[in-house]
């Protein structure tokens, strides 16, 4: 099965390279002939490339009787089907920020800015007074969507437990950068929602599987 998948990927790469090298759109029959495969095989790989956003159908200029031939061309731009290494990018950025003498404050500011923007894009309104969700409930939902696995012991609890860190490896080695970012994004979100509750402090790894965000009344954190 794995061998078949590798063969399909290799053949699909040939089809994509052919489309990129062509002066114009190509027909299925022409691609099949060049590769020495059945037209159904060429069609299968072309449809996969279209689903992956690497190829697209092109309009046919044929005006005679009968069904027009299906034409395909490569989508211009970088191949979107390649691997991603965002952890490497995160490590580079965290390492660079950690070298700053004011790293924690700048990290918190960056988190606050992102949290504010994210909250503004997803909130039900500028203020939660009388809304369907209060700011703490909205914060819980946002943290859950970001992968923090938040929990509260009750509606009146002044703490939010975070059972999962979506940046765990970096948090262990760069806590002075990653943890302030987490605190800042929570503060930025609450400020964006004009919350009467603020997130004052984030205690990292109070237990091996738990970080705790501390809430207090009196308005968003400054």
Secondary structure, DSSP 8 states (H G I E B T S, - for coil): -HHHHHHHHHHHHHHHHHHHHSSS-EEHHHHHHHHTS-HHHHHHHHHHHHHTTSEEEE-----SSS----EEEE-SSS-TTS---HHHHHHHHHHHHHTSTTHHHHHHHHHHHHHHHHHHHH-SSS--TT-SS-HHHHHHHHHHHTT--EE-SSTT-SEEEE---TTHHHHHH-HHHHHHHHHHHHHHHHHHTT-SEEEEEEEEEEETTEEEEEEEESSS--
